[in-house]
């Protein structure tokens, strides 16, 4: 939890409208993150670079509800430390988000970048997120295809790559098979999504779900679910 608090505070300091992002009170922020993890559907993904927390994605699975039968994933924040950028962590976080969406049956993914966050706006637009009122939205399937295409053609040193252009589809297929093979469990923790390819062991994603607060597992672990 302390690493999450540190990442959120770093994002707040960098953002031009940091007060709209989160509080600068570490204790209060810790409680707010705990509340997100305790909410049904709350998800936190943490990107590790050289075993150090370097990025995060906060999201919630939303629906179905009284007014719609659809399920969607609402991405509330995506952030990568400046020193860890251009390493593929942002893409890896979204790969993890598409896996969460796929497992939850979410057909669409929404994001609400802060006003003035031009870099994030461009990043999302390039990945296919289209304007939708104050949000940006993309279908889960379209984002999966776009991420697969970009990973398959990325040759940047140090980027997080899959083992081949169909790596993302293979990952999703394996997760579907594993999910079909086990009995459904309410609020079962998600399995960590780990980066593979040339940089395996350098960057990974850890999914922290609603049982994180109760489990009491150490935040330094990159191989277990919080």
QUIURZI-V99688 format. One record per helix or strand. SS is the DSSP state (a for helix, b for strand). FROM is the first residue (numbers start at 1). TO is the last residue. If there is no record, write none. Layout:
ss=<SS SS>
from=<FROM FROM>
to=<TO TO>
This chain:
ss=<a a a b b b b b a a b a b b a a b b a>
from=<2 18 26 42 52 65 68 72 82 89 108 118 130 135 140 167 194 203 212>
to=<14 21 38 49 62 65 68 80 84 104 111 126 132 139 153 181 194 208 215>
